[in-house]
Amino acid sequence: MLLILLVRGVTLPNAIDGIKYYLYPDFNRLADAQVWLDAGTQVLYSFAIGFSMVTSLGSYNDYNYNCYKYTIIIMSTSVAVSFISGLVIFSVLGFMAKEQGVDIATVADHGPGLVFVVYPRAVTMMPLPGLWAVLFFITLLLLGIDSEFASVEGVIKSVLDRLEMQHHRLPFLTGIGIISFGIGLTMVTQEQTSSTMLWRTCLDFASIPG
């Protein structure tokens, strides 16, 4: 899916300007602390450094498992996917900037939600856009669920091992799912109570964006 979007993106008018904006660095930004904070956050989140997910999933491997080999493969794949994703996004941004008659930096100023602006725009310019849109959002859904599997496993494995409750995995997993679902409802409700606003503020301040 990503490679298909890449081919479509680089063939758009003015895509080269977006790619240049992506590949040519602005060294003056290295003095901006926010750049380092965002970069560090992305590295920690992408490689799950300091999370319990890697330790929990690694506990299922054999004792003589070649972790070095697969660590290099996973890291290389993650870097490649991130780089290609950037090419897709900024090639489409170059087209959108020309279409709107504005600078690329203006179009790119959407924060983490940029993916929901650029990718759907690329999909609409492909043959059978409805089909590709369905496939794209199914892909996003599967990626999100896959990440949640690893995140929840880290919590469950740690608690069950600590309390020696390995035989009660299903009830504990069910409880975690219900609690997480209840917390998630506060993120989508339209009711603006003081408690929901406080909860959202705490999450925005303390959570790692993904």
LINCORFEN-V302277 format. One record per residue. N is the residue number from 1. RES is the residue in three letters. PHI is phi in whole degrees, 0 to 359 (999 if undefined). OMEGA is omega in radians with two decimals (* if undefined). NEAR is the number of other C-alpha atoms within 10 Angstrom. Layout:
N_RES_PHI_OMEGA_NEAR, N_RES_PHI_OMEGA_NEAR
This chain:
1_MET_999_-3.12_9, 2_LEU_294_3.13_14, 3_LEU_293_3.09_12, 4_ILE_296_3.11_12, 5_LEU_295_3.11_22, 6_LEU_295_3.12_19, 7_VAL_300_3.14_12, 8_ARG_292_-3.09_18, 9_GLY_293_-3.07_30, 10_VAL_287_3.12_21, 11_THR_267_3.13_13, 12_LEU_281_3.07_17, 13_PRO_299_3.10_15, 14_ASN_68_3.12_19, 15_ALA_296_-3.09_24, 16_ILE_297_3.12_20, 17_ASP_293_3.09_19, 18_GLY_294_3.12_27, 19_ILE_293_3.08_21, 20_LYS_297_3.11_14, 21_TYR_298_-3.14_16, 22_TYR_284_-2.99_18, 23_LEU_268_-3.10_13, 24_TYR_270_-3.04_8, 25_PRO_283_3.00_10, 26_ASP_255_-3.02_9, 27_PHE_294_3.09_8, 28_ASN_294_-3.13_7, 29_ARG_288_3.12_11, 30_LEU_294_3.10_11, 31_ALA_276_-3.14_9, 32_ASP_270_-3.11_10, 33_ALA_296_-3.12_10, 34_GLN_295_3.11_11, 35_VAL_297_3.13_12, 36_TRP_293_3.11_13, 37_LEU_296_3.13_10, 38_ASP_295_3.14_13, 39_ALA_294_3.11_12, 40_GLY_297_3.10_12, 41_THR_299_-3.13_15, 42_GLN_295_3.13_15, 43_VAL_295_-3.14_12, 44_LEU_299_-3.10_14, 45_TYR_287_-3.08_15, 46_SER_295_-3.09_14, 47_PHE_261_3.11_16, 48_ALA_55_3.14_15, 49_ILE_285_-3.13_12, 50_GLY_86_3.08_10, 51_PHE_268_3.12_14, 52_SER_274_-3.04_19, 53_MET_296_-3.09_22, 54_VAL_296_3.14_16, 55_THR_296_-3.11_14, 56_SER_294_3.14_19, 57_LEU_292_3.12_13, 58_GLY_292_-3.13_13, 59_SER_292_3.13_11, 60_TYR_272_-3.12_9, 61_ASN_281_3.03_11, 62_ASP_292_-3.09_9, 63_TYR_297_-3.10_9, 64_ASN_264_-3.13_6, 65_TYR_296_-3.12_11, 66_ASN_280_-3.05_10, 67_CYS_290_-3.13_13, 68_TYR_296_-3.13_9, 69_LYS_299_-3.06_9, 70_TYR_283_3.02_11, 71_THR_296_3.11_12, 72_ILE_296_3.14_11, 73_ILE_297_-3.11_11, 74_ILE_294_3.13_13, 75_MET_296_3.14_13, 76_SER_296_3.12_12, 77_THR_295_3.13_12, 78_SER_298_3.12_13, 79_VAL_296_-3.13_14, 80_ALA_296_3.14_12, 81_VAL_296_3.12_14, 82_SER_297_-3.14_13, 83_PHE_295_3.14_13, 84_ILE_295_3.10_14, 85_SER_300_3.09_18, 86_GLY_296_3.09_18, 87_LEU_299_3.13_23, 88_VAL_298_-3.07_27, 89_ILE_298_-3.03_26, 90_PHE_281_3.01_26, 91_SER_293_3.09_31, 92_VAL_289_3.10_30, 93_LEU_298_3.08_34, 94_GLY_300_3.09_29, 95_PHE_294_-3.12_23, 96_MET_295_3.12_24, 97_ALA_296_3.11_20, 98_LYS_293_-3.12_17, 99_GLU_296_-3.11_11, 100_GLN_268_3.14_10, 101_GLY_71_-3.13_9, 102_VAL_232_3.11_12, 103_ASP_286_-3.13_14, 104_ILE_298_3.14_19, 105_ALA_299_3.12_13, 106_THR_291_3.14_10, 107_VAL_291_-3.06_18, 108_ALA_282_-3.05_18, 109_ASP_275_3.12_10, 110_HIS_237_3.11_12, 111_GLY_69_-3.10_7, 112_PRO_297_-3.13_9, 113_GLY_281_-3.10_9, 114_LEU_300_-3.12_14, 115_VAL_299_-3.13_15, 116_PHE_277_3.06_11, 117_VAL_259_-3.00_15, 118_VAL_281_-3.08_20, 119_TYR_299_3.08_21, 120_PRO_300_3.10_15, 121_ARG_296_3.11_18, 122_ALA_293_-3.12_24, 123_VAL_295_-3.10_22, 124_THR_293_-3.13_14, 125_MET_261_3.11_13, 126_MET_254_3.03_16, 127_PRO_300_-3.09_9, 128_LEU_52_-3.06_10, 129_PRO_299_3.13_15, 130_GLY_298_3.13_12, 131_LEU_295_-3.13_12, 132_TRP_293_3.10_20, 133_ALA_296_3.11_18, 134_VAL_298_3.14_11, 135_LEU_297_-3.13_14, 136_PHE_296_-3.09_18, 137_PHE_286_3.00_14, 138_ILE_295_3.09_12, 139_THR_299_3.10_14, 140_LEU_299_3.14_11, 141_LEU_298_-3.13_12, 142_LEU_295_3.09_12, 143_LEU_296_3.12_11, 144_GLY_294_3.13_12, 145_ILE_295_3.12_12, 146_ASP_300_3.11_11, 147_SER_295_-3.14_13, 148_GLU_292_3.08_12, 149_PHE_305_-3.11_11, 150_ALA_292_-3.13_17, 151_SER_296_-3.13_17, 152_VAL_293_3.13_17, 153_GLU_299_3.11_17, 154_GLY_298_3.13_18, 155_VAL_290_-3.06_16, 156_ILE_296_-3.11_19, 157_LYS_299_-3.12_20, 158_SER_296_-3.09_15, 159_VAL_291_-3.11_15, 160_LEU_296_3.10_15, 161_ASP_293_-3.12_10, 162_ARG_292_-3.10_10, 163_LEU_268_-3.12_8, 164_GLU_54_-3.10_10, 165_MET_239_-3.07_12, 166_GLN_301_-3.12_14, 167_HIS_278_3.13_9, 168_HIS_246_-3.06_10, 169_ARG_297_-3.06_14, 170_LEU_297_3.11_10, 171_PRO_299_-3.14_10, 172_PHE_294_3.11_16, 173_LEU_297_3.11_16, 174_THR_297_3.12_11, 175_GLY_297_3.11_12, 176_ILE_298_3.14_15, 177_GLY_296_-3.14_13, 178_ILE_294_3.14_12, 179_ILE_297_3.14_11, 180_SER_296_3.10_12, 181_PHE_296_3.12_11, 182_GLY_296_3.10_11, 183_ILE_294_-3.14_13, 184_GLY_296_3.13_11, 185_LEU_298_3.13_11, 186_THR_292_-3.14_17, 187_MET_276_-3.06_14, 188_VAL_243_-3.13_9, 189_THR_287_3.10_10, 190_GLN_270_3.14_9, 191_GLU_283_-3.08_10, 192_GLN_263_3.08_10, 193_THR_272_-3.13_10, 194_SER_295_-3.12_9, 195_SER_291_3.13_10, 196_THR_292_3.11_18, 197_MET_294_3.11_14, 198_LEU_295_-3.14_12, 199_TRP_296_3.13_14, 200_ARG_295_3.12_14, 201_THR_297_3.12_12, 202_CYS_296_3.13_11, 203_LEU_293_3.12_13, 204_ASP_297_-3.09_11, 205_PHE_279_-2.96_10, 206_ALA_256_-3.03_9, 207_SER_277_3.08_9, 208_ILE_264_-3.12_12, 209_PRO_293_3.11_12, 210_GLY_233_*_10
